Amino acid sequence: MAGQERIVVLNQPAHGIPASEYAEELRRRLPEYHVKLPRTEGEARAAVGQARIVTGLHMDEELLARADELRLFACGSAGVGHLPLDAFRERGVAVTNASGVHGPNIAEHVLGWMLAFARRLDEGWRREQENLWQHFRGGELQGSTVTVVGMGAIGQAVVERLEGFGVETVGARYSPDKGGPTDDVVGFTDDEAFQGALTRSDYVVVAAPLTDETRGLIGETELAAMPTDAVLINVGRGPIVDTEALVSAIRGNKLAGAGLDVTDPEPLPADHPLWEFDNVRITPHNSGATPEYWTRLADILESNLERVDETGGYDGLENQVVSPADD
């Protein structure tokens, strides 16, 4: 690569972390490149015109139209539904995403909730607030059955972190023939197999993307199939779970509780009934927040630029969602 080949880092912060930290990480790792961080929209429009590589959370068609030399857009989010993918294809621009960047931190978020529910740490917190030294009975995560819906990077990270807890794991995915790191794998479009897994689950973790197949996947029937002492955890997308059915199940004591980092609607209105339940834990879609975000994103881009150096092309990249050869 030429010494002054340009990488443009769009000035788009992630989880409250400024993009300047991403640019500095890339400068440290890739001294052979000129890493530019335009501060204004005008500077960005000028900068992308000479760049073969642009990275950021989003890039619209107007900005893309100015990027005459662009060969690779390294998207800083796992989801790419907000990008004009057809426009990238038409221009022969490769696109990668940030799949896997959130795996460790979201998995820790899930494990934190599971342990809190198992050991009833919320009850301990309530008694502490009342200065009440009074014993209560906690349970154990060990011996539980955990079904993880979605076997992507996040689902696999959850399963990996469960290995030391003595639990049985079931993976539920669209294509069960792909297997997975779990003790058992079922297809979530196979109603009998999926509901069979739910009936024996102490914890059901939703870690799937929102697709036509997963929208409303966890509804009244699925919630009814779960044991009444089971816990539902959703770190995927809110619409995967039927909110009305979940409220009904919690209100009717048909579930032990729920941990929700994503909801439908989102943001969750202040007067929504989900806020009322003592056994529902809610975080504002921030399980993906991690101080390692830009570092992990830089890992992906660095690896892909090494491949480009080796092959001279922009195919076969890590996390590639659009290839220059796509029709």
N, C-alpha and C positions, 0 to 999 in steps of 0.2 A: 504494500500500500504506500502511496505517496505520503511524505511526511506531513503535509498540510491538508490532507483530506479531512473534510469537515463532518462532525457530528453535531446536529442541532438538538439541544435539549429544550423542549417547550416549557415555558415558565408556568407549570401546572402543579401545585402542591398535592401531596397525597397524605391523608390522615393527619393533616396539620404540619407535616414536615415539608419545608420548602424545597423546590426543585433544585436550588443551588447546591444542596448536599449531594444530590444525584450527579450533578455536573462535576463537582469536586471529586467524587468517587471515580467517575469515568476518566477524568484527567490523570488521576493517580495511577490507574490501571493501564491506560492507553495513551502513553506519552507521544506515540507516533501520530496521533490524531489531534486536530484542532477542535476542541470541544467548546461550542459557543452556546451561551444561555441568553437569548434575546429577552429584554426586560419588558418591552411593550409589544402590542399587536403589530404596529408598524415595523418594528425591528424584526419580528418573527416573519412577517411577509417577505422582507428583504433577505433574511438569512436562509430561508428554505430554498430559495431559487438556485443556490449553488451547492446544496447539500445532497449527498448520496444516501445519507442515513439521518433520519429524524426519529426522536423518541419522546414520548409523552403520553398523557392519559387519553387525549382525543385529538383528532385532526379532521376538520370539516372539508367539504369539497372545494370551498373557496380557497383555503390555504393549500390544499393538494394541487389545485390548478396552477399555482405559482411554482410548484416544486418540479421543475423540468428535468433535473438530474437525479431525482429520488429513485433509489432502488430498494430501500428497506425502511418500513415504519415499524419500530419496536414499541408496541403498545404497552403502557404501564399498568393495564388492568387485565384481569383474567377474562372478563366478558368483553366481547367486541361487537355486540349488537348495536351499539351507538355509533359505530364507524360506517362510513360509506364504502362497504367492502366491494361492491360492484365497480365503483370508480377506481379503487386500487387495482382491481383485476384488469380493467380496461387499459390502465396505464402501465401494466406489467410490473407493479410494485409488490414486493413481498411484504407480508404482514405477520408479525409474531405477537403472542400475548404473554401475560405474566402468570400463566398457570403454574401453581406450585409455590409461588411467593408467599401465599398466606397459610400454607399447610401447617407449619409448626405452631403458630400463634392461635389459629382457630381451633386446632386440635387441643391445645392447652385450655382454651376457653371451654370446650366441651367437657374435658376431663374435670375441670374445676367445678362445673355444675353437677356432674355425676357424683363426685365425691361429696359435694355439699348436700345433695339430696340423700345419698346413702348414709352419711354420718349426721344428718339433720343439723348442719352447722347454722342454719337460719334460726333454729330454736335456741341454740347456744347464744347466738347474737342477741336475740330478744331478751333472754334471761340476764345477759350481761348488762344490757341497757337498763334493766330494772334492779341492778345490783343484787340479783337473786342467785344464791348458791344452792341450787336444787338440781339433783340428778335427773337426767332424761335418758331414754333408751335410743341408741343409734343402731343403724344396720351395718351391713358390709357390702361393698361392691363385689368382693370375691364371690364366685359362684353364680354370678348373674349371667344372663344372656343379653347381649347387645346387638341389635340389628342396625346396621349403618346403610342408609339409603343413599346411593351414589358412591361409586368406587373410583372417583377421580383423585387428584392430588390431596384434597382435603380429607375425603373419606379414608384413603389409605393412611394418611398421617394419624387419624384418629385410631385406626386399628393398630398401627405400630405402637402407639403409646399405651394401648390396652394390654399389650403382651405380658407385662409384668404383674397384672392384677388378677390373674386366675379366672378370667371370664371366658365364656363361649361367645364367639362372634359369628354373625351372619351378614353377608353382604347382599344387598339388593340393588340390582342394576338393570339397565335396559337390555343388555346382551349378556346373559349369565354364562354363555359358552366362553366368554373371555376370562372367566375365573376371577381370582383375586386372593388377597392375603388372609381371608377369613376362613373359619372352620367350615363354613357352608356358604353357598352362593345360590340365590334365587333371582328370578326375573320379576321386576315389579309390574310388568304387564301381564304376568301369569297370576290371575286373581287368587286361585287356590293356593299356589305355592307362597305367594306374598302374604296372604292373610294367615297362612299356616305359620309363617315365621313370626308374624306379629303376635299371634296367640301365645307364643312362648317367650316373648321378649320382656325383660325388665326395663330396658331402655331402648328407645327408638331414636336414632340420630339422623336427621335429614341434612344431608350434605351434598345434595344434587343441584345442578343448574336448573333454571326455569325453562322448560321446553313444552311443546304441545303435549308430550306424554306425561310430564310431571306436574303440570298445572292441576291443582285440586286432587293430587294423588292421595293425600291423607285427608279423607273425608269422614262422614258419619260412620260408614261401614268399617273402615280401617280402624278408627278410634274405638269402635265397639268391639273389634276383635282383640284389642290389647287388654291385658289383665288390668283390673281396677287399681292395682298397686304399681302400675308401670308409669314411667316418666317419658314424655316426648320432648326432644330437644331439636330446635330448628336453627341451623346456621347456613341454610341454603338460600332460599328466597321465600318471602312471605306467602305468595299465592300457591305455593306447593301444598300448604295446609289450609283447609277450609276453616276460616276463622270462626264463623258462626257455629260450626259443628264442634270446634275446640272449646268455645265458651260454654256450650251446652254440656259437653262431657265434663269439664271442670266443675261447673255449677252443680251437676248431678252426681258428683263424687265418683265418676266413672274412670278417673285417672288420678294417680297420686300427685301429679304436678306437671309443669312444663317449664322449659328454659328456652326463651325466645330472643334471639339476636336480630331476627327479621320478623316483620309482621305484615299483615294485609288488613287495613291500609298502612302505609308508612309515609311519614311519621305517624305513630299511633296517637290519635287524639287524646287529649287530657281526660275527657269524659268517657273513654272507651271502657267497657266492662272488664277487659283483661287486667287493667290496673288494680281492680278491686280484690283480686284473689291473693291470699297469703302464700299459696303454693305455686304461684307463677312468677318466675324470675324473668326480668326483661332488661336487655341492654340495647342501646340505640344504634343498632347495626354497626358496631365498632369492634367486633371480634377480629376483624381483619387488620386492626391497627397494630403496628409493630415498629420498633425503632430500627429493625433490620430491613425494612421495606426496600429502600434504594440499594442497599448492598446486594440483596438477592436479585433485584432486577438487573443490576450491573453484572452479576454472575451470568445471567442468560445472554445479555448482549455481548459480553466479552467472549463467551463460548461461540456464539454465532459468527462473530467477526473473525475468529480463528478459523472457522470452517470456510468462510468466504475467502480468506487468504489461501487456504489449502486448495480449494476447488475452483476458485474464480467465478463461482455462481452463487445464486441466492435460493437454491433448492435444498431440501433436506435439513432445514434449520430446526433447532429446538423450539418447541411450542409454535410451529408454523401453522397459520390458519389460512393464509393466501399465498400461493406460489406464483412467480412470474409466468409460469407455463400454463396456469389455469385459463380455461376458455371463458 
